[in-house]
């Protein structure tokens, strides 16, 4: 068997941006465009309609990378941890 018949495995480094960083970036983009970021993000979470989020700075594409259920779970956990 020569080298051409071997299966090669390549490790791809996936530069995942954490949920907190994505949410912060989306918040900043909304604020820069003159929107109320909290209202827009809540609207997106409740409806899952990405048009609540601006395209500015690729914010809409970024927020769509986060699973909405995971986002809600992280927000609730974060809120409850701060109250403890």
PyMOL commands that set and color helices and strands:
alter all, ss='L'
color gray80, all
select helices_A, chain A and resi 3-5+19-32+37-47+50-52+56-63+68-83
alter helices_A, ss='H'
color red, helices_A
deselect
rebuild
show_as cartoon
